Amino acid sequence: MPDLHIRRDHALGLPKARKIAEKWAEDAEAKFAMDCTILVGDTSDTIEFTRSGVQGRLIVAPDHFELDAKLGFLLGAFAKTIQTEIEKNLDDLLAQAPTKASTKAPAKVAAKAPAKKAAAPTKAKKA
């Protein structure tokens, strides 16, 4: 049986990585009729996924995702295509995720000196 192994490093931390992994599981269920089970842990989570011809897991860690899958005989012929699709999907989800740098509060702009008040318009004197 062919095996798939995909690892993607990130700097999201566990809470944000969990959100991406949940989205990945939703997509896998909707697009590929996968049955996904999320096992929540203290330092990492595991998403177990299965369907006819595929069985695997996605480890969700604070600094990486690691996917391992076993393909059945029929899907084994498409291992490269399946791996490419999984990689693309995971990369797209990571690209959409806010990074730590973008989640920081915007830099404070130095306050400008107050503008001088314009002189009050002079009233025209009636002649």
Secondary structure, 3 states (H helix, E strand, C coil): CCEEEEEEECCCCHHHHHHHHHHHHHHHHHHHCCEEEEECCCCCEEEEEEECCEEEEEEECCCEEEEEEEECHHHHCCHHHHHHHHHHHHHHHHHHCCCCHHHCCCCCCCCCCCCCCCCCCCCCCCC
